[in-house]
Amino acid sequence: MFVRLTLEESRDGLVARISERDAAGKIASPPMIFLVRTKDEARKRASAVARGLGLTSYRIIDKSQTGQRQKSAAPDRAP
C-alpha cells in the first residue's frame, strides 16, 4: 500500500488529492480532496496520512503550474 499526493491548480487555489493505493496501484479507499494555500501544507497532510497507515513515505504528482515552470526552467544537458 502507498499514499499518493496529487497537486493541481484551480481558480479557487491549489487542490490537493490524497489517495491510498494498493500494491497494484488501484485506489484502496475514497480520496481526500481539499484546498490548500501552499504545497508544504499539502505535503504535511499527506505525510500525516502516510504515518497513520504505518508508512514512511508517500508519492507526489505535481500538476500545478509552478511544477511545470520548474521543469521548463531546468537547463538541458548535453550527452
Buried (B, 14 or more C-beta within 10 A) or exposed (E): EBBBBBBBBEEEEBBBBBBBBEEEEEEBEEEBEEEBEEBEBBBEBBBEBBEEEEBEEBEBEBEBEEBEEEEEEEEEEEE
